[in-house]
Each structure stands twice: as structure tokens, then as C-alpha cells.
Amino acid sequence: MTRPAIELSPVVRAKAQRLGRRGQEWLTGLPDLVAELEQRWSVTAGDPLDRATSAYVLRARTRDGRPAVLKLAVPDPGFPSALRTLRLADGQGYVRPLAHDAERHAVLLESLGAPLDESGLPVPRQLDILCATLRRAWRVPPPEAVPRPDRAHALAALVERLWDGLGRPCAERVADHALECAARRAAAFDPARCVVVHGDPHPGNALRATAPRHGAETGFVFVDPDGFLDEPAYDLGVALRGWCAELTADDAAGRARGFCARLAARTGVEAAAIWEWGFLERVTTGLYLLDHGAEGSARPYLETAELLAGAAPPSGG
């Protein structure tokens, strides 16, 4: 049987191409890798899932007919941390891994349902689910050598490089405010407050569990963790950075403050820290997507950042 041609999203293809020869070898080797893993893990690969941004992801069936998901990640250095986080979590707040090959950047995962951002639930309820699921996910024990990248300085460097390199695609005050937020989060870093954060817990990365189980009490679990050490406010800032359609409707600052205050109240994390990470993530996400050719996805982040630049965070929290 002839397998259909492999189709990748522009973002995934761009990530692979930026890796040079290694990325090109991954791209050309995908058909053989799928066939190899089908044989080794006794699965049959099916249709690709189109929401992936850093991997080739396929539906699959195990030998006994159970649904699963086959994920072949772009071979960047982040995969070992992601895999380690999933293995240590063992289904607690996260998708459960069924088999893995760290060297080939491949993992077989339990099958899940639709993501939270397709649930139709109101934003406050989605935020509550993200908070409750994060509180479960933050229980993952850190291994002895878990990486703690200097996230604030790394994101600041990204702003400085891409804002100029992309022709200054947003107002200077937006970039300046993002850099101010990064400086405050770097200065406030406290190792005693660190947990193994997910790193990208937006509603599209929280998928519905197909049946009730331990570790999925909210009905959702996270996929695609980065798995590094940082303060919980970082994850909550990522949860805050989206909602672009809601923020452009009216009173962007007021709505964003309300979302931020809810995240703080549900977790006990300082609202100002969530706000600063959220703004920094909003700007860097927009610039990153622009740099990868996804202008349509990037613009809402940068446009809402312009509405929020200089706005004060909610008091308290």
C-alpha cells in the first residue's frame, strides 16, 4: 500500500529547515521512520493531525484496536525534557506515554479528545480548567538535572533580535514594555519557588481525556510540555497571553486584568508576576510566529500587545 505524501504545517517545516542538514534528514526520513515505528510498536498509523507546531503527529491504532497517537518531533534539544516530563508525570495532569524512543524523537501517546479551545466553554471556565490542571501538573518531581534556562533573559534577547530583524513590526513602546517585564521577572527569580513548568499551557495544549481517570480530574490533560524549572507564574502568563478575539472586542486592559485576577485567585500566585509574563509571552509569540512565516497567526498577538502596553496589572493576588 502506498502511503500518502507527508504534509507538514509551514511552522513545523520551517523549524526543521532551520536545523540545517539534521532537519533536512528528518524531513526526508519521515516515511521510513513511520514504517519502522509501526513495526516496532505494533501500531498502524493513520491520518495526520493538523494542529501540530513542532512535530509530525498521526492518529494510530494498536494491534488490539485501541486508538493512540504517534508523535515524531522535530529533532531539537527540547525533546528530552518534554519526554522526561511526560514519563515522570505518568498521566498526572499530562497525556500518558505508551512507548518512546528518545534517540529518534518519537513517542506513542494515549489518544485524547478535542482541545479546550474547541470546547465552547466560556473563557472564565477555561481559565479555571487550566489552573486546576496546572496545579496537578506542577506536582511532577524535578529530576536531579532538570534544566532551568534563563527564560526571562532568553525572551528579552528574542525581542531585541526579532523586533529589529523583522523591520519593527510593532510599536517601539510595545517592545520596550516587553523588555521591562523581562527585566522584572529576571530580578524576581527565586529558585525556592520553582516547579517543573509545562512551558506552553495554552488551551490548545489541554486536550479532553476520553474517559475518567486518575490524574485527569478536570477532564483535560496537557500535551507537548517543555518541562523546565521556573516559577508557576510563567505558566499562568502563557495561559493569559491568548484570548486575542476577546481582548479586541472592547476594553482590552479591563478584560485582561479580569482574566489575570482569576488566574491569581485560583492558584495563589501573584497577579503582577502573571501579568508581566503574559505580556512578554504575547509579544514574543507574535514575533516568533512572524519569523516563522505565520503572519496571520502573529498579528493578533502584536495588535493586542499594543492595546495592553503600559496598562497596570490587577491589584492584589
Helices and strands as residue ranges (DSSP letters): H 10-17, H 21-41, E 43-48, E 55-62, E 67-73, H 79-89, E 97-101, E 106-110, G 116-118, H 123-137, H 151-165, H 172-187, G 191-193, E 195-197, G 203-205, E 206-208, E 220-222, E 228-230, H 232-240, H 244-249, H 252-267, H 271-291, H 295-308
